[in-house]
Amino acid sequence: MLYRAATVAIVAFWLVMMALLVRLETHPDATDILDVPVSYVMRLIFKHGQQSLLAVRQEGTPIGTISLRPSITGTSGRLLECSGALSVQLPLASRQRFNFNTAIDMDPTLRVRDFKVDVTIPGPRLRLTAQGDTARNVFSYAVRQADRVTASQVLPMDAARLGPALLQNLGLPASALPVISSGISQPAVTARETRLTMHGEQLQVYEVTVTEAAAQVLDFYVTQLGQIVMATTNFGCTFSAEDYQ
């Protein structure tokens, strides 16, 4: 059950990242951008390569940390690495600790070229790894319990075949895909310059807001040097830079 939940989380992460990056690529200066193009803020993050170390809280309770490390690779690459540890209360289960590492490789226009995800749950010694390669149109994953592979598969990464294949592997009917897809709409992303006060210090920052189905789902703040110092979500999680605790 845990590996199924982790698999769903990885797929959801991939879908959200792809939706956001498609939005940035196809509409970098759309009319719903307020004061600053979102693409400018994203370029700023990679240009300076500042690590963002964020403490994560759920309804005010500390549940872990996340580290974001953007960088420029070679002459044409952009790499976003993310790692951390979270203690998450799963539905109908006890609180579980997750350790994770992800890496997303992109071209200069932020088009995803490949990605890797590695999630470990120490308690049951469960590990889930996944990776995608857009050039080869391949998505693969493997689930390990202790040192034994319990599930693995290589799938085409196009949405028409990937979705039904994953649902089948999770024991869900393919007919569930339209229901799931109907609940996902294209997010709108806006950015503007503003000021943020943290512990008595006023910062000049860029505020980036992600709205989905008329609901604000994510709001994060980026300094002039491209460091993320705070983020809020509509599901009770907040992120704040440890440098500004």
PyMOL commands that set and color helices and strands:
alter all, ss='L'
color gray80, all
select helices_A, chain A and resi 2-26+38-48+159-169+176-182+242-244
alter helices_A, ss='H'
color red, helices_A
select strands_A, chain A and resi 52-58+61-73+77-89+95-106+112-121+126-133+138-145+148-156+188-198+201-212+215-223+228-233+237-241
alter strands_A, ss='S'
color yellow, strands_A
deselect
rebuild
show_as cartoon
